[in-house]
Each structure stands twice: as C-alpha cells, then as structure tokens.
Amino acid sequence: MKKEEIKAISFESRILDISLINFKVFHKKNVKVNKNDFAFEFNIKIKLSPSIKSIEIDSSINIFSDQTKDLLLADIASVGKFEILNYEEIIKEYKGMPNPIISVFIGVLISTTRGFLILKSKDTLIDGALIPLSNPNSFFANKEGVIKAKENE
C-alpha cells in the first residue's frame, strides 16, 4: 500500500488588520460562576475579496456560565483582514481558497481574540475565562477543502 503524497500549499501573506468589534458582559458580579466551568460557542464567517487579494474573517464568541449553555454571560467579536500576495495563483491552482490556508488565519484571529478577552474581562464576572484551544478546521461547513471565490464576492 502506497502512502498518499501530501503537497504543501505555499502562500505569502500579511495581516492587514485585527480589531475587536464587540465585547459585552450581560450580568453583574452577583451571579456565581466557576471559572473552570465556562463554555464557549463560536461563529465564524469567511469572506474572500478577490479584488484586493484578501480574506476577511469575522469571529463571534458567546461565553456561557457552564456546559449547559443556559446562562449567557458575555460575548466578544473580532474581525481579521489578511492579504494573500499570491492570491491569483492559489485560486487558479486549487479552484478556490484551500481550507488549510484559511485555517491559519482563523487560528491567528481566535488567538488574538483570546488576548482581547483577557484584557477586556479584567475585574468582570468572566475574569479568568480563557477561550479554549480549538481546531480551526472544525469551523468549515464545506468538506470540499476549498472555498470558492465566486460564492463570497
């Protein structure tokens, strides 16, 4: 049995912007929470912008008191814009933007959002809530392996 060759995807990129667009705590400190019980719910939206060779990713994360997700404590949202310098080459070769490339940017955005949360939640009910490490591939609805530029223009 022959091992399947995995071809590395080569891309050149840079971060154009990462911004916090929303942070809100819904309850005051009188609600009892255990910082080890927080639960998180992620919503990721991806938009390809061929005209400016970029990907925009919106991240919205709800923070709940525990795994039942009955009590929403806070939400945080951020947006990241990433330029891909060899955008046309990638789209042409893969007939869309490969999920592994987008995964890199999702990981960067979520990690940065984790930092925003640490800074913004200080002295609030959710002080100590840490966005868990997650597999960026889990955010893809499509299993084809690429996101088509035409669908997102």
Secondary structure as the mmCIF struct_conf table of DSSP 4:
data_model
#
loop_
_struct_conf.conf_type_id
_struct_conf.id
_struct_conf.beg_label_comp_id
_struct_conf.beg_label_asym_id
_struct_conf.beg_label_seq_id
_struct_conf.end_label_comp_id
_struct_conf.end_label_asym_id
_struct_conf.end_label_seq_id
HELX_LH_PP_P HELX_LH_PP_P1 LYS A 2 GLU A 5
HELX_LH_PP_P HELX_LH_PP_P2 LYS A 7 SER A 10
STRN STRN1 SER A 13 VAL A 25
BEND BEND1 HIS A 27 HIS A 27
TURN_TY1_P TURN_TY1_P1 LYS A 29 ASN A 30
BEND BEND2 VAL A 31 VAL A 31
TURN_TY1_P TURN_TY1_P2 LYS A 35 ASN A 36
BEND BEND3 ASP A 37 ASP A 37
STRN STRN2 ALA A 39 SER A 49
HELX_RH_3T_P HELX_RH_3T_P1 PRO A 50 ILE A 52
TURN_TY1_P TURN_TY1_P3 LYS A 53 LYS A 53
STRN STRN3 SER A 54 PHE A 64
BEND BEND4 SER A 65 ASP A 66
TURN_TY1_P TURN_TY1_P4 GLN A 67 THR A 68
BEND BEND5 LEU A 71 LEU A 71
STRN STRN4 LEU A 72 ILE A 84
TURN_TY1_P TURN_TY1_P5 LEU A 85 ASN A 86
HELX_RH_AL_P HELX_RH_AL_P1 TYR A 87 TYR A 94
TURN_TY1_P TURN_TY1_P6 LYS A 95 LYS A 95
BEND BEND6 GLY A 96 GLY A 96
STRN STRN5 MET A 97 PRO A 98
HELX_RH_AL_P HELX_RH_AL_P2 ASN A 99 LYS A 120
TURN_TY1_P TURN_TY1_P7 SER A 121 ASP A 123
BEND BEND7 THR A 124 THR A 124
TURN_TY1_P TURN_TY1_P8 LEU A 125 GLY A 128
HELX_LH_PP_P HELX_LH_PP_P3 ILE A 131 LEU A 133
HELX_RH_3T_P HELX_RH_3T_P2 PRO A 136 PHE A 139
BEND BEND8 ALA A 141 ALA A 141
BEND BEND9 GLU A 144 GLY A 145
STRN STRN6 VAL A 146 ILE A 147
HELX_RH_AL_P HELX_RH_AL_P3 ALA A 149 ASN A 152
#
